[in-house]
Amino acid sequence: MVNSFAELHDFTGKRAAIFATSIMSKMGKSAAKLQPHIKGTQITGERRILAEDTDEDLKAWLKSL
């Protein structure tokens, strides 16, 4: 589903931060698998967001991008 969405839009020159909100989702090779579908886009970060993450944790991650 994400790959199809990515292929339908032009993200050239954009930056992408990949995240998952499910405890079952592991990042693994997500960036490498998505990259061919978002050609011209720089993946700047990836993170699995957990229930115990605080607002400060997420703000720090976003700031690091």
N, CA, C and O atoms as a printed pandas DataFrame, in Angstrom:
     atom_number atom_name residue_name chain_id  residue_number  x_coord  y_coord  z_coord
0              1         N          MET        A               1    0.820   -1.177    0.000
1              2        CA          MET        A               1    0.000    0.000    0.000
2              3         C          MET        A               1    0.876    1.259    0.000
3              4         O          MET        A               1    0.630    2.189   -0.768
4              5         N          VAL        A               2    1.878    1.283    0.846
5              6        CA          VAL        A               2    2.766    2.448    0.905
6              7         C          VAL        A               2    3.523    2.587   -0.402
7              8         O          VAL        A               2    3.672    3.695   -0.918
8              9         N          ASN        A               3    4.005    1.475   -0.943
9             10        CA          ASN        A               3    4.743    1.529   -2.203
10            11         C          ASN        A               3    3.871    2.085   -3.319
11            12         O          ASN        A               3    4.331    2.909   -4.109
12            13         N          SER        A               4    2.612    1.644   -3.394
13            14        CA          SER        A               4    1.694    2.138   -4.427
14            15         C          SER        A               4    1.471    3.637   -4.275
15            16         O          SER        A               4    1.476    4.370   -5.263
16            17         N          PHE        A               5    1.277    4.093   -3.044
17            18        CA          PHE        A               5    1.097    5.523   -2.791
18            19         C          PHE        A               5    2.336    6.291   -3.244
19            20         O          PHE        A               5    2.233    7.321   -3.911
20            21         N          ALA        A               6    3.503    5.778   -2.873
21            22        CA          ALA        A               6    4.752    6.454   -3.218
22            23         C          ALA        A               6    4.936    6.546   -4.726
23            24         O          ALA        A               6    5.417    7.561   -5.230
24            25         N          GLU        A               7    4.564    5.514   -5.436
25            26        CA          GLU        A               7    4.730    5.504   -6.890
26            27         C          GLU        A               7    3.782    6.472   -7.593
27            28         O          GLU        A               7    4.076    6.924   -8.699
28            29         N          LEU        A               8    2.671    6.792   -6.978
29            30        CA          LEU        A               8    1.691    7.694   -7.582
30            31         C          LEU        A               8    2.022    9.170   -7.404
31            32         O          LEU        A               8    1.396   10.028   -8.026
32            33         N          HIS        A               9    3.002    9.469   -6.558
33            34        CA          HIS        A               9    3.334   10.861   -6.253
34            35         C          HIS        A               9    4.803   11.132   -6.553
35            36         O          HIS        A               9    5.637   10.229   -6.506
36            37         N          ASP        A              10    5.099   12.370   -6.857
37            38        CA          ASP        A              10    6.473   12.769   -7.148
38            39         C          ASP        A              10    7.096   13.366   -5.886
39            40         O          ASP        A              10    6.729   14.458   -5.451
40            41         N          PHE        A              11    8.028   12.643   -5.319
41            42        CA          PHE        A              11    8.716   13.099   -4.119
42            43         C          PHE        A              11   10.143   13.562   -4.426
43            44         O          PHE        A              11   10.962   13.704   -3.518
44            45         N          THR        A              12   10.431   13.795   -5.689
45            46        CA          THR        A              12   11.772   14.206   -6.092
46            47         C          THR        A              12   12.214   15.444   -5.317
47            48         O          THR        A              12   11.485   16.432   -5.227
48            49         N          GLY        A              13   13.416   15.370   -4.763
49            50        CA          GLY        A              13   13.973   16.496   -4.021
50            51         C          GLY        A              13   13.466   16.624   -2.596
51            52         O          GLY        A              13   13.837   17.558   -1.885
52            53         N          LYS        A              14   12.628   15.700   -2.177
53            54        CA          LYS        A              14   12.067   15.749   -0.819
54            55         C          LYS        A              14   12.873   14.860    0.121
55            56         O          LYS        A              14   13.691   14.051   -0.317
56            57         N          ARG        A              15   12.631   15.021    1.402
57            58        CA          ARG        A              15   13.215   14.153    2.422
58            59         C          ARG        A              15   12.080   13.354    3.049
59            60         O          ARG        A              15   10.964   13.851    3.197
60            61         N          ALA        A              16   12.376   12.117    3.412
61            62        CA          ALA        A              16   11.361   11.257    4.018
62            63         C          ALA        A              16   11.893   10.679    5.315
63            64         O          ALA        A              16   13.039   10.235    5.383
64            65         N          ALA        A              17   11.067   10.687    6.331
65            66        CA          ALA        A              17   11.365   10.025    7.599
66            67         C          ALA        A              17   10.354    8.891    7.736
67            68         O          ALA        A              17    9.145    9.119    7.728
68            69         N          ILE        A              18   10.856    7.689    7.858
69            70        CA          ILE        A              18    9.998    6.512    7.901
70            71         C          ILE        A              18    9.759    6.134    9.356
71            72         O          ILE        A              18   10.690    6.099   10.161
72            73         N          PHE        A              19    8.500    5.850    9.685
73            74        CA          PHE        A              19    8.203    5.423   11.055
74            75         C          PHE        A              19    7.091    4.386   11.060
75            76         O          PHE        A              19    6.291    4.292   10.130
76            77         N          ALA        A              20    7.069    3.620   12.125
77            78        CA          ALA        A              20    6.018    2.622   12.339
78            79         C          ALA        A              20    5.482    2.818   13.739
79            80         O          ALA        A              20    6.224    3.160   14.660
80            81         N          THR        A              21    4.184    2.600   13.894
81            82        CA          THR        A              21    3.564    2.773   15.206
82            83         C          THR        A              21    3.106    1.464   15.825
83            84         O          THR        A              21    2.565    1.457   16.931
84            85         N          SER        A              22    3.311    0.381   15.140
85            86        CA          SER        A              22    2.857   -0.913   15.646
86            87         C          SER        A              22    3.979   -1.636   16.357
87            88         O          SER        A              22    5.116   -1.638   15.885
88            89         N          ILE        A              23    3.675   -2.243   17.471
89            90        CA          ILE        A              23    4.650   -3.031   18.203
90            91         C          ILE        A              23    5.093   -4.223   17.362
91            92         O          ILE        A              23    6.184   -4.759   17.558
92            93         N          MET        A              24    4.239   -4.635   16.425
93            94        CA          MET        A              24    4.555   -5.777   15.570
94            95         C          MET        A              24    5.456   -5.387   14.397
95            96         O          MET        A              24    6.091   -6.247   13.785
96            97         N          SER        A              25    5.508   -4.102   14.088
97            98        CA          SER        A              25    6.300   -3.653   12.943
98            99         C          SER        A              25    7.734   -3.418   13.366
99           100         O          SER        A              25    8.010   -2.675   14.308
100          101         N          LYS        A              26    8.630   -4.056   12.662
101          102        CA          LYS        A              26   10.050   -3.801   12.870
102          103         C          LYS        A              26   10.538   -3.055   11.640
103          104         O          LYS        A              26   10.068   -3.302   10.530
104          105         N          MET        A              27   11.468   -2.155   11.835
105          106        CA          MET        A              27   11.933   -1.345   10.723
106          107         C          MET        A              27   12.733   -2.189    9.737
107          108         O          MET        A              27   12.578   -2.028    8.527
108          109         N          GLY        A              28   13.562   -3.063   10.218
109          110        CA          GLY        A              28   14.307   -3.966    9.345
110          111         C          GLY        A              28   14.872   -3.289    8.119
111          112         O          GLY        A              28   15.711   -2.394    8.221
112          113         N          LYS        A              29   14.417   -3.714    6.971
113          114        CA          LYS        A              29   14.912   -3.185    5.698
114          115         C          LYS        A              29   13.890   -2.264    5.038
115          116         O          LYS        A              29   13.870   -2.127    3.815
116          117         N          SER        A              30   13.053   -1.642    5.839
117          118        CA          SER        A              30   11.982   -0.789    5.305
118          119         C          SER        A              30   12.510    0.300    4.383
119          120         O          SER        A              30   11.970    0.516    3.299
120          121         N          ALA        A              31   13.561    0.982    4.810
121          122        CA          ALA        A              31   14.103    2.078    4.001
122          123         C          ALA        A              31   14.614    1.556    2.664
123          124         O          ALA        A              31   14.339    2.143    1.617
124          125         N          ALA        A              32   15.350    0.464    2.700
125          126        CA          ALA        A              32   15.903   -0.105    1.464
126          127         C          ALA        A              32   14.797   -0.584    0.530
127          128         O          ALA        A              32   14.915   -0.459   -0.689
128          129         N          LYS        A              33   13.731   -1.129    1.092
129          130        CA          LYS        A              33   12.624   -1.611    0.261
130          131         C          LYS        A              33   11.791   -0.468   -0.317
131          132         O          LYS        A              33   11.245   -0.587   -1.414
132          133         N          LEU        A              34   11.692    0.637    0.422
133          134        CA          LEU        A              34   10.897    1.766   -0.046
134          135         C          LEU        A              34   11.654    2.638   -1.041
135          136         O          LEU        A              34   11.043    3.223   -1.936
136          137         N          GLN        A              35   12.955    2.733   -0.901
137          138        CA          GLN        A              35   13.760    3.647   -1.712
138          139         C          GLN        A              35   13.505    3.541   -3.216
139          140         O          GLN        A              35   13.398    4.579   -3.869
140          141         N          PRO        A              36   13.401    2.349   -3.802
141          142        CA          PRO        A              36   13.147    2.283   -5.247
142          143         C          PRO        A              36   11.807    2.902   -5.673
143          144         O          PRO        A              36   11.630    3.257   -6.838
144          145         N          HIS        A              37   10.886    3.028   -4.748
145          146        CA          HIS        A              37    9.564    3.566   -5.056
146          147         C          HIS        A              37    9.499    5.086   -4.886
147          148         O          HIS        A              37    8.540    5.726   -5.318
148          149         N          ILE        A              38   10.524    5.652   -4.254
149          150        CA          ILE        A              38   10.572    7.101   -4.039
150          151         C          ILE        A              38   11.893    7.648   -4.571
151          152         O          ILE        A              38   12.644    8.311   -3.856
152          153         N          LYS        A              39   12.151    7.360   -5.816
153          154        CA          LYS        A              39   13.390    7.811   -6.463
154          155         C          LYS        A              39   13.537    9.316   -6.323
155          156         O          LYS        A              39   12.560   10.058   -6.423
156          157         N          GLY        A              40   14.756    9.757   -6.091
157          158        CA          GLY        A              40   15.020   11.181   -5.961
158          159         C          GLY        A              40   14.713   11.726   -4.585
159          160         O          GLY        A              40   14.771   12.935   -4.363
160          161         N          THR        A              41   14.387   10.843   -3.661
161          162        CA          THR        A              41   14.044   11.245   -2.297
162          163         C          THR        A              41   15.106   10.740   -1.331
163          164         O          THR        A              41   15.566    9.604   -1.441
164          165         N          GLN        A              42   15.485   11.574   -0.401
165          166        CA          GLN        A              42   16.461   11.192    0.606
166          167         C          GLN        A              42   15.738   10.708    1.861
167          168         O          GLN        A              42   14.932   11.437    2.439
168          169         N          ILE        A              43   16.026    9.484    2.278
169          170        CA          ILE        A              43   15.468    8.978    3.543
170          171         C          ILE        A              43   16.391    9.452    4.651
171          172         O          ILE        A              43   17.555    9.058    4.723
172          173         N          THR        A              44   15.849   10.309    5.517
173          174        CA          THR        A              44   16.674   10.967    6.538
174          175         C          THR        A              44   16.626   10.282    7.889
175          176         O          THR        A              44   17.447   10.581    8.757
176          177         N          GLY        A              45   15.703    9.387    8.084
177          178        CA          GLY        A              45   15.623    8.711    9.369
178          179         C          GLY        A              45   14.510    7.696    9.381
179          180         O          GLY        A              45   13.584    7.740    8.570
180          181         N          GLU        A              46   14.622    6.782   10.319
181          182        CA          GLU        A              46   13.554    5.800   10.514
182          183         C          GLU        A              46   13.471    5.467   11.991
183          184         O          GLU        A              46   14.474    5.474   12.705
184          185         N          ARG        A              47   12.260    5.177   12.434
185          186        CA          ARG        A              47   12.048    4.931   13.858
186          187         C          ARG        A              47   10.766    4.131   14.059
187          188         O          ARG        A              47    9.770    4.330   13.363
188          189         N          ARG        A              48   10.818    3.233   15.018
189          190        CA          ARG        A              48    9.606    2.561   15.476
190          191         C          ARG        A              48    9.150    3.329   16.711
191          192         O          ARG        A              48    9.887    3.427   17.692
192          193         N          ILE        A              49    7.957    3.863   16.663
193          194        CA          ILE        A              49    7.425    4.661   17.761
194          195         C          ILE        A              49    6.700    3.725   18.720
195          196         O          ILE        A              49    5.787    2.995   18.335
196          197         N          LEU        A              50    7.123    3.766   19.958
197          198        CA          LEU        A              50    6.582    2.877   20.985
198          199         C          LEU        A              50    5.658    3.625   21.939
199          200         O          LEU        A              50    5.723    4.851   22.038
200          201         N          ALA        A              51    4.816    2.903   22.626
201          202        CA          ALA        A              51    3.869    3.509   23.570
202          203         C          ALA        A              51    4.591    4.274   24.668
203          204         O          ALA        A              51    4.081    5.280   25.164
204          205         N          GLU        A              52    5.762    3.810   25.048
205          206        CA          GLU        A              52    6.488    4.478   26.136
206          207         C          GLU        A              52    7.286    5.696   25.680
207          208         O          GLU        A              52    7.853    6.399   26.516
208          209         N          ASP        A              53    7.343    5.962   24.382
209          210        CA          ASP        A              53    8.025    7.164   23.903
210          211         C          ASP        A              53    7.269    8.394   24.406
211          212         O          ASP        A              53    6.041    8.458   24.352
212          213         N          THR        A              54    8.022    9.344   24.885
213          214        CA          THR        A              54    7.417   10.582   25.376
214          215         C          THR        A              54    7.368   11.614   24.252
215          216         O          THR        A              54    7.999   11.448   23.208
216          217         N          ASP        A              55    6.622   12.660   24.483
217          218        CA          ASP        A              55    6.598   13.763   23.522
218          219         C          ASP        A              55    8.007   14.287   23.294
219          220         O          ASP        A              55    8.380   14.629   22.172
220          221         N          GLU        A              56    8.788   14.348   24.371
221          222        CA          GLU        A              56   10.160   14.842   24.269
222          223         C          GLU        A              56   11.014   13.920   23.395
223          224         O          GLU        A              56   11.846   14.391   22.620
224          225         N          ASP        A              57   10.806   12.603   23.523
225          226        CA          ASP        A              57   11.535   11.641   22.683
226          227         C          ASP        A              57   11.253   11.909   21.208
227          228         O          ASP        A              57   12.172   11.967   20.390
228          229         N          LEU        A              58    9.982   12.070   20.880
229          230        CA          LEU        A              58    9.596   12.274   19.487
230          231         C          LEU        A              58   10.046   13.630   18.960
231          232         O          LEU        A              58   10.466   13.745   17.809
232          233         N          LYS        A              59    9.959   14.648   19.796
233          234        CA          LYS        A              59   10.437   15.973   19.382
234          235         C          LYS        A              59   11.935   15.944   19.121
235          236         O          LYS        A              59   12.414   16.555   18.165
236          237         N          ALA        A              60   12.673   15.240   19.964
237          238        CA          ALA        A              60   14.122   15.122   19.767
238          239         C          ALA        A              60   14.444   14.384   18.477
239          240         O          ALA        A              60   15.371   14.765   17.762
240          241         N          TRP        A              61   13.687   13.330   18.170
241          242        CA          TRP        A              61   13.895   12.601   16.935
242          243         C          TRP        A              61   13.614   13.490   15.730
243          244         O          TRP        A              61   14.405   13.531   14.788
244          245         N          LEU        A              62   12.491   14.201   15.760
245          246        CA          LEU        A              62   12.142   15.081   14.654
246          247         C          LEU        A              62   13.185   16.178   14.469
247          248         O          LEU        A              62   13.523   16.541   13.343
248          249         N          LYS        A              63   13.684   16.698   15.570
249          250        CA          LYS        A              63   14.700   17.750   15.501
250          251         C          LYS        A              63   15.995   17.219   14.889
251          252         O          LYS        A              63   16.716   17.955   14.215
252          253         N          SER        A              64   16.287   15.938   15.125
253          254        CA          SER        A              64   17.520   15.351   14.618
254          255         C          SER        A              64   17.486   15.134   13.107
255          256         O          SER        A              64   18.522   14.920   12.476
256          257         N          LEU        A              65   16.298   15.191   12.543
257          258        CA          LEU        A              65   16.169   14.960   11.110
258          259         C          LEU        A              65   16.630   16.177   10.355
259          260         O          LEU        A              65   16.603   16.188    9.125
